[in-house]
Amino acid sequence: MGDIGSFQVQSRELRQEGQEWQTRKQAVQSAHDLASHGLGKGYMFGYLANVAHLGEYHDTFVSAITDAFADGVQTFDYMSAALTSAANAYDGADATAAESADHLKGRLPR
């Protein structure tokens, strides 16, 4: 058994990972913005394409991909917040573990 007062969690790495998810979120947000404000709309394919419903299919695809990107933005934001929250909780555990372990030191059998 190791030293009772030496419990430590590497919360810095959790925060760095949280920041990485924020970076990914920004990339997905950019993709979302491009898709949702795209230059091409289905009706712009022309008469024959619209007779074949290509414009409609295109608009349905763009709508689905925009929704998927929006979900990605929310998910990546949640991942970042969860990692930061875990780091904060571990920091709190680090701060209290030594204190509570010191008080038990004399009570443990040797």
TIZA-447302 format. One line per 4 residues: number of its first residue (from 1); for each residue x, z negated, y negated of N, C-alpha, C. Coordinates in Angstrom, 1 decimal. Layout:
<rs>
NUM = X/Z/Y/X/Z/Y/X/Z/Y ~ ...
</rs>
This chain:
<rs>
1 = 0.8/0.0/1.2/0.0/0.0/0.0/0.9/0.0/-1.2 ~ 0.6/0.8/-2.2/1.4/1.0/-3.4/1.1/-0.1/-4.4 ~ 1.7/0.0/-5.6/1.5/-1.0/-6.7/0.0/-0.9/-7.1 ~ -0.6/-2.0/-7.2/-2.1/-2.1/-7.5/-2.4/-1.6/-8.9
5 = -1.5/-1.7/-9.8/-1.8/-1.3/-11.2/-1.4/0.1/-11.6 ~ -1.0/0.9/-10.6/-0.5/2.2/-11.0/-1.4/3.4/-10.7 ~ -2.7/3.1/-10.7/-3.7/4.2/-10.5/-3.6/5.1/-11.7 ~ -3.5/6.4/-11.5/-3.5/7.4/-12.7/-4.0/8.7/-12.2
9 = -4.8/9.3/-13.0/-5.4/10.7/-12.8/-4.8/11.6/-13.8 ~ -4.5/12.8/-13.4/-3.9/13.8/-14.3/-5.0/14.5/-15.1 ~ -5.6/13.8/-16.1/-6.7/14.4/-16.8/-6.3/15.5/-17.7 ~ -5.0/15.6/-18.1/-4.6/16.7/-19.0/-4.8/18.0/-18.3
13 = -4.5/18.1/-17.0/-4.7/19.4/-16.3/-6.2/19.7/-16.2 ~ -7.1/18.7/-16.1/-8.5/19.0/-16.1/-8.9/19.6/-17.5 ~ -8.4/19.0/-18.6/-8.7/19.6/-19.9/-8.2/21.0/-20.1 ~ -7.0/21.3/-19.5/-6.4/22.6/-19.6/-7.3/23.6/-18.9
17 = -7.8/23.2/-17.7/-8.7/24.1/-17.0/-10.0/24.3/-17.7 ~ -10.5/23.2/-18.4/-11.7/23.3/-19.2/-11.5/24.4/-20.3 ~ -10.3/24.3/-20.9/-10.0/25.3/-22.0/-10.0/26.7/-21.4 ~ -9.4/26.9/-20.2/-9.4/28.2/-19.6/-10.8/28.7/-19.4
21 = -11.7/27.9/-19.0/-13.1/28.3/-18.8/-13.7/28.8/-20.2 ~ -13.3/28.1/-21.3/-13.8/28.5/-22.6/-13.2/29.9/-22.9 ~ -12.0/30.2/-22.6/-11.4/31.5/-22.8/-12.1/32.5/-22.0 ~ -12.5/32.3/-20.8/-13.3/33.2/-20.0/-14.6/33.4/-20.6
25 = -15.2/32.3/-21.1/-16.6/32.4/-21.7/-16.5/33.4/-22.9 ~ -15.5/33.3/-23.7/-15.4/34.2/-24.9/-15.3/35.6/-24.4 ~ -14.5/35.9/-23.3/-14.4/37.3/-22.8/-15.8/37.8/-22.4 ~ -16.5/36.9/-21.6/-17.9/37.3/-21.2/-18.8/37.5/-22.3
29 = -18.7/36.6/-23.3/-19.5/36.8/-24.5/-19.3/38.1/-25.2 ~ -18.0/38.5/-25.3/-17.7/39.8/-25.9/-18.3/41.0/-25.1 ~ -18.3/40.9/-23.8/-18.9/41.9/-22.9/-20.4/41.9/-23.1 ~ -21.0/40.7/-23.2/-22.4/40.6/-23.4/-22.8/41.3/-24.8
33 = -22.0/41.0/-25.8/-22.4/41.6/-27.1/-22.2/43.1/-27.1 ~ -21.2/43.6/-26.4/-21.1/45.1/-26.3/-22.3/45.7/-25.5 ~ -22.7/45.1/-24.4/-23.8/45.6/-23.7/-25.1/45.5/-24.4 ~ -25.3/44.4/-25.1/-26.6/44.2/-25.8/-26.7/45.0/-27.1
37 = -25.6/45.4/-27.7/-25.6/46.2/-28.9/-25.1/47.6/-28.6 ~ -25.2/48.0/-27.4/-24.6/49.3/-27.1/-25.1/50.5/-27.9 ~ -24.3/51.5/-28.0/-24.7/52.7/-28.8/-25.8/53.5/-28.0 ~ -25.7/53.6/-26.7/-26.6/54.4/-25.9/-27.8/53.8/-25.5
41 = -28.9/54.3/-25.8/-30.2/53.8/-25.3/-30.8/54.9/-24.4 ~ -31.6/54.5/-23.5/-32.2/55.4/-22.5/-32.8/56.7/-23.1 ~ -33.5/56.6/-24.1/-34.2/57.7/-24.7/-33.3/58.8/-25.2 ~ -32.0/58.4/-25.4/-31.0/59.3/-26.0/-30.4/60.3/-25.0
45 = -30.8/60.2/-23.7/-30.3/61.1/-22.7/-31.0/62.5/-22.8 ~ -32.0/62.5/-23.5/-32.7/63.9/-23.6/-33.9/64.0/-22.8 ~ -34.6/65.1/-23.1/-35.9/65.3/-22.4/-35.8/65.4/-20.9 ~ -35.0/66.2/-20.4/-34.9/66.4/-18.9/-34.5/65.1/-18.2
49 = -33.6/64.4/-18.8/-33.2/63.1/-18.2/-34.3/62.1/-18.2 ~ -35.1/62.1/-19.3/-36.2/61.2/-19.4/-37.3/61.6/-18.4 ~ -37.5/62.9/-18.2/-38.5/63.3/-17.2/-38.1/62.7/-15.8 ~ -36.8/62.7/-15.5/-36.3/62.1/-14.3/-36.2/60.6/-14.3
53 = -36.6/60.0/-15.4/-36.6/58.5/-15.6/-35.2/57.9/-15.7 ~ -34.2/58.7/-16.0/-32.8/58.2/-16.2/-32.7/57.2/-17.3 ~ -33.4/57.5/-18.4/-33.3/56.6/-19.6/-33.9/55.3/-19.2 ~ -35.0/55.3/-18.5/-35.6/54.1/-18.1/-34.7/53.2/-17.1
57 = -34.1/53.9/-16.2/-33.1/53.3/-15.3/-31.9/52.7/-16.0 ~ -31.5/53.5/-17.0/-30.4/53.0/-17.8/-30.7/51.7/-18.6 ~ -31.9/51.7/-19.2/-32.3/50.6/-20.0/-32.5/49.4/-19.1 ~ -33.0/49.6/-17.9/-33.2/48.5/-16.9/-31.9/47.9/-16.5
61 = -30.9/48.8/-16.3/-29.5/48.4/-15.9/-28.9/47.6/-17.1 ~ -29.0/48.1/-18.3/-28.4/47.4/-19.4/-29.1/46.0/-19.6 ~ -30.4/45.9/-19.4/-31.1/44.6/-19.6/-30.6/43.7/-18.5 ~ -30.4/44.1/-17.3/-30.0/43.3/-16.2/-28.5/42.8/-16.4
65 = -27.6/43.7/-16.8/-26.2/43.3/-17.0/-26.1/42.4/-18.2 ~ -26.9/42.6/-19.3/-26.9/41.7/-20.4/-27.4/40.3/-20.0 ~ -28.4/40.2/-19.2/-28.9/38.9/-18.6/-27.8/38.2/-17.8 ~ -27.1/39.0/-17.0/-26.0/38.5/-16.1/-24.9/37.9/-17.0
69 = -24.5/38.7/-18.0/-23.5/38.2/-18.9/-23.9/36.9/-19.6 ~ -25.2/36.8/-20.0/-25.7/35.6/-20.7/-25.6/34.4/-19.8 ~ -26.0/34.7/-18.5/-25.8/33.6/-17.5/-24.4/33.2/-17.3 ~ -23.5/34.1/-17.3/-22.1/33.8/-17.2/-21.6/33.0/-18.3
73 = -22.0/33.3/-19.5/-21.6/32.5/-20.7/-22.0/31.1/-20.6 ~ -23.3/30.9/-20.2/-23.8/29.5/-20.0/-23.1/28.8/-18.9 ~ -22.8/29.5/-17.8/-22.1/28.9/-16.6/-20.7/28.5/-17.0 ~ -20.0/29.4/-17.6/-18.6/29.1/-18.0/-18.6/27.9/-19.0
77 = -19.5/27.9/-19.9/-19.6/26.8/-20.9/-19.8/25.4/-20.1 ~ -20.7/25.5/-19.1/-21.0/24.3/-18.4/-19.8/23.8/-17.6 ~ -19.1/24.8/-17.0/-17.8/24.4/-16.2/-16.8/23.7/-17.1 ~ -16.6/24.3/-18.3/-15.7/23.7/-19.3/-16.1/22.3/-19.6
81 = -17.4/22.1/-19.9/-17.9/20.8/-20.3/-17.8/19.8/-19.1 ~ -18.0/20.2/-17.9/-17.9/19.4/-16.7/-16.5/18.9/-16.5 ~ -15.5/19.8/-16.6/-14.1/19.5/-16.5/-13.7/18.5/-17.5 ~ -14.1/18.7/-18.8/-13.7/17.8/-19.9/-14.4/16.4/-19.6
85 = -15.6/16.4/-19.2/-16.3/15.2/-18.9/-15.6/14.4/-17.8 ~ -15.2/15.1/-16.8/-14.5/14.5/-15.7/-13.2/13.9/-16.2 ~ -12.5/14.6/-17.0/-11.2/14.1/-17.6/-11.5/12.9/-18.4 ~ -12.5/12.8/-19.2/-12.8/11.7/-20.0/-13.2/10.5/-19.1
89 = -13.9/10.7/-18.0/-14.3/9.6/-17.1/-13.1/9.1/-16.4 ~ -12.2/10.0/-16.0/-10.9/9.5/-15.3/-10.1/8.7/-16.3 ~ -10.0/9.2/-17.5/-9.3/8.4/-18.5/-9.8/7.0/-18.6 ~ -11.1/6.9/-18.6/-11.8/5.6/-18.7/-11.4/4.8/-17.4
93 = -11.4/5.4/-16.3/-11.0/4.7/-15.0/-9.6/4.2/-15.1 ~ -8.7/5.1/-15.6/-7.3/4.7/-15.8/-7.1/3.5/-16.7 ~ -7.9/3.4/-17.7/-7.8/2.3/-18.7/-8.3/1.0/-18.1 ~ -9.3/1.1/-17.2/-9.8/-0.1/-16.7/-9.3/-0.5/-15.3
97 = -8.7/0.4/-14.6/-8.2/0.1/-13.3/-7.0/-0.9/-13.3 ~ -6.1/-0.8/-14.2/-4.9/-1.7/-14.2/-5.4/-3.1/-14.6 ~ -6.3/-3.1/-15.5/-6.9/-4.4/-16.0/-7.6/-5.2/-14.8 ~ -8.4/-4.5/-14.1/-9.2/-5.1/-13.0/-8.3/-5.4/-11.8
101 = -7.3/-4.5/-11.6/-6.4/-4.8/-10.5/-5.5/-6.0/-10.7 ~ -5.0/-6.1/-12.0/-4.2/-7.3/-12.3/-4.9/-8.6/-12.0 ~ -6.1/-8.6/-12.3/-6.9/-9.9/-12.1/-7.0/-10.1/-10.6 ~ -7.0/-9.1/-9.7/-7.1/-9.3/-8.3/-5.8/-9.6/-7.6
105 = -4.7/-9.4/-8.3/-3.3/-9.4/-7.7/-3.1/-10.7/-6.9 ~ -3.4/-11.8/-7.5/-3.2/-13.1/-6.9/-4.2/-13.4/-5.7 ~ -5.3/-12.7/-5.6/-6.3/-13.0/-4.6/-6.1/-12.2/-3.4 ~ -5.3/-11.2/-3.4/-5.1/-10.4/-2.2/-4.1/-11.1/-1.2
109 = -4.4/-11.0/0.1/-3.5/-11.5/1.1/-2.2/-10.8/1.1 ~ -1.1/-11.5/1.4/0.2/-10.9/1.5/0.6/-10.6/2.9
</rs>
